[in-house]
Amino acid sequence: MQETFRLKIAYKVWLDNNGKAFGEGPCQLLKRIETTGSLHQAAMEMKMSYRKAWTTLKDIEARLGFLLIERKVGGVAGGGSQITEQGHNLMHHYEEFRVEVKESLERIFQKHFHSMGNKK
């Protein structure tokens, strides 16, 4: 009996600076902060504790050397967070980079594995 299989490529892409500095998870967190205006709300949407989200962003900011979000302390109008200009630039370039990486890896994968088809 011949089993069928379908190969596909799997990978993760992140930026490194003496350790993981930025990747898909932090990018998603920033996107959610951008839409909700709140680190707390963004963390909840990702099923992440506020503390973990805050610590993650602080660690990334330390590795990168710039702020990703500006935090506003609560009060009558409430608190909130917004993405800094450098944070927006990082998200934008990271997302474009990921698209190009995906396209390139798919092309290289097809070059080397297309002939293997769906047979074992």
Secondary structure, DSSP 8 states (H G I E B T S, - for coil): ---B----------EESSSEEE-HHHHHHHHHHHHHS-HHHHHHHTT--HHHHHHHHHHHHHHHTS-SEEEE--STT--EEEE-HHHHHHHHHHHHHHHHHHHHHHHHHHHHHGGGTTB-
